[in-house]
Amino acid sequence: MKKRLATAAAAFLLLGSAQAQMPPMTTSALYGELGYTFLKIDAFGTSLRPNAIRGLLGYDLHPMFSIEGMYAGSASDDDKTLAIGGVPTTVKVKLDSMYGIWAKPKYVFPQYNSELFGRFGWAHTKVKASRGALSTSETQDDFAWGLGANYRFTPNAYAGIDWMRYSNQSNSHVDGLTLSVGWHW
């Protein structure tokens, strides 16, 4: 039992000393991210889950506040069999494009090389649905908001995770969970 406690204490001391040796966070204001977004589109009385690649460019106006611009495009589509007029029909849905601009308040934990943040702003979302040779698209401009966290591996490189509500219309919602990597210049 004492050996286990000693091993656990040594592991915590090593973790603490490794944490103390991490480089300081960068002072560069310009940053970019590239991420893979797992979308959830609630429309047509069902949920569909296409995926997207999201790029983001941001600028730190203050250590606790940034502005960001975003563009995303389709990485994969999703299909579902729906009953249209009582007839089972397979419908394919994909994100055609999405862009937006956000304010990003954040709280930085320099001792842990991490930050927690919120996002709020505007997003333009265009979703395309097709059935065979027939297709239609729906465009929505809406208030967008979300939450996330970043962890810095070096003063410039970081990885992050965030959840966003890109569109919140009365008949449909577009949400996304994104895993990203970023770089401060």
Secondary structure, DSSP 8 states (H G I E B T S, - for coil): -HHHHHHHHHHHHHHHHHHHTS-------EEEEEEEEEEEEEETTEEE--EEEEEEEEEEEETTEEEEEEEEEEEE-EEEEEEETTEEEEEEEEEEEEEEEEEEEEEEEGGGTEEEEEEEEEEEEEEEEEETTEEEEEEEEEEEEEEEEEEESSSSEEEEEEEEEEEE-SS-EEEEEEEEEEEE-
